[in-house]
Amino acid sequence: MPYLDIYLSQLVDPFRIGLLIALVLTAANTSRQINRWIPIALGIVFVAVLIPYSIGAGASEGTAAPILVGLVSNATILAVLLAAKAAYARLG
């Protein structure tokens, strides 16, 4: 599967989006105790690795490509979520 197809399918994955929304909420709640960016960085990696292994990317296809593209798609989705959060905080 070409990388662009993997990327586009990951951008609209509701499970991935839900996990990243939960990540943003959790990072906001723990920002007083620890830095906000540490849980976000670890969460991006966790979600990128979790989804290919949980849905069972075929052994013949490998998991390296979905994980690497997942890192990029997670960063893209997270950038949109953080921008929406910042816009909401600015308006509110």
Disulfide bonds with the S-S distance in Angstrom:
none
